[in-house]
Amino acid sequence: MSPLVLQSLGVLAALSASRAHAAPVDLAHWAAGLPAHFSVHGVKTEPTYQEAVDIRRDGDVFTLIGGAPGWAERMQQSIVVSRDGTLRDPACPAGLACMAAPVPAGFLATALLVAMARRGGLSGAAATAIFGGRAVICVPAERIGIVRPIFDPCFDRKTGAVLAQRHRLTGRFDGPSFEPTSVRIAF
């Protein structure tokens, strides 16, 4: 084949792959098939420092470790999603009446996604986008229970981990998002 034909075939293949990434995904079906375990490590860049961020899913427990520059003590936040889709703080024993768990947003929005799916409230489709070479599904935040959002969470298509947020006004990845080349995922 001539170089021109080969180049044309390459362009067609790239267009076909990009269209496959943009194809809408049925949210309920996708969320039901997410793995029960993953770990993500990455770096989030702030104006004056970078912070290491770790996100983990261990079955029903979702954990975020980070929130500080390297020289400061890191914090940990966890949330448990029960089988009926209720969110609770893991420090509160099951069956006890404790204060309501905070609504997890940002990197912990996967807990909301799973909770909504378990309640049977996740429906419709969302488009796939590319973030740092990875396919992500950006879900309108209201669909998972976030009130008055500025950002929509973008979930890794394979694991459901939040890798980025897309700004509502600009359509750009912004806010609590990983620096794309720093992301390491295991599941």
ChimeraX attribute file (.defattr): number of C-alpha atoms within 10 A of each C-alpha:
attribute: neighborCount
match mode: 1-to-1
recipient: residues
	/A:1	5
	/A:2	7
	/A:3	8
	/A:4	9
	/A:5	10
	/A:6	11
	/A:7	11
	/A:8	12
	/A:9	12
	/A:10	12
	/A:11	12
	/A:12	12
	/A:13	12
	/A:14	12
	/A:15	12
	/A:16	12
	/A:17	12
	/A:18	15
	/A:19	13
	/A:20	13
	/A:21	19
	/A:22	17
	/A:23	14
	/A:24	15
	/A:25	17
	/A:26	14
	/A:27	18
	/A:28	19
	/A:29	14
	/A:30	16
	/A:31	21
	/A:32	11
	/A:33	11
	/A:34	15
	/A:35	14
	/A:36	13
	/A:37	16
	/A:38	19
	/A:39	18
	/A:40	20
	/A:41	18
	/A:42	21
	/A:43	19
	/A:44	23
	/A:45	16
	/A:46	12
	/A:47	5
	/A:48	6
	/A:49	10
	/A:50	15
	/A:51	19
	/A:52	18
	/A:53	21
	/A:54	20
	/A:55	23
	/A:56	22
	/A:57	25
	/A:58	13
	/A:59	12
	/A:60	17
	/A:61	19
	/A:62	25
	/A:63	18
	/A:64	20
	/A:65	17
	/A:66	20
	/A:67	18
	/A:68	17
	/A:69	17
	/A:70	12
	/A:71	7
	/A:72	10
	/A:73	10
	/A:74	14
	/A:75	11
	/A:76	12
	/A:77	15
	/A:78	20
	/A:79	23
	/A:80	24
	/A:81	22
	/A:82	15
	/A:83	12
	/A:84	12
	/A:85	20
	/A:86	16
	/A:87	22
	/A:88	22
	/A:89	18
	/A:90	15
	/A:91	11
	/A:92	14
	/A:93	10
	/A:94	12
	/A:95	6
	/A:96	7
	/A:97	9
	/A:98	12
	/A:99	9
	/A:100	10
	/A:101	16
	/A:102	10
	/A:103	15
	/A:104	18
	/A:105	20
	/A:106	18
	/A:107	26
	/A:108	22
	/A:109	24
	/A:110	24
	/A:111	29
	/A:112	23
	/A:113	25
	/A:114	25
	/A:115	25
	/A:116	22
	/A:117	21
	/A:118	19
	/A:119	12
	/A:120	12
	/A:121	15
	/A:122	19
	/A:123	14
	/A:124	13
	/A:125	16
	/A:126	16
	/A:127	15
	/A:128	24
	/A:129	23
	/A:130	16
	/A:131	19
	/A:132	15
	/A:133	9
	/A:134	17
	/A:135	19
	/A:136	26
	/A:137	30
	/A:138	23
	/A:139	22
	/A:140	17
	/A:141	22
	/A:142	11
	/A:143	16
	/A:144	23
	/A:145	18
	/A:146	17
	/A:147	10
	/A:148	8
	/A:149	14
	/A:150	14
	/A:151	26
	/A:152	27
	/A:153	31
	/A:154	30
	/A:155	26
	/A:156	22
	/A:157	21
	/A:158	17
	/A:159	23
	/A:160	25
	/A:161	26
	/A:162	26
	/A:163	28
	/A:164	29
	/A:165	25
	/A:166	21
	/A:167	16
	/A:168	15
	/A:169	8
	/A:170	9
	/A:171	11
	/A:172	12
	/A:173	19
	/A:174	15
	/A:175	17
	/A:176	19
	/A:177	20
	/A:178	25
	/A:179	16
	/A:180	16
	/A:181	11
	/A:182	13
	/A:183	17
	/A:184	12
	/A:185	16
	/A:186	10
	/A:187	12
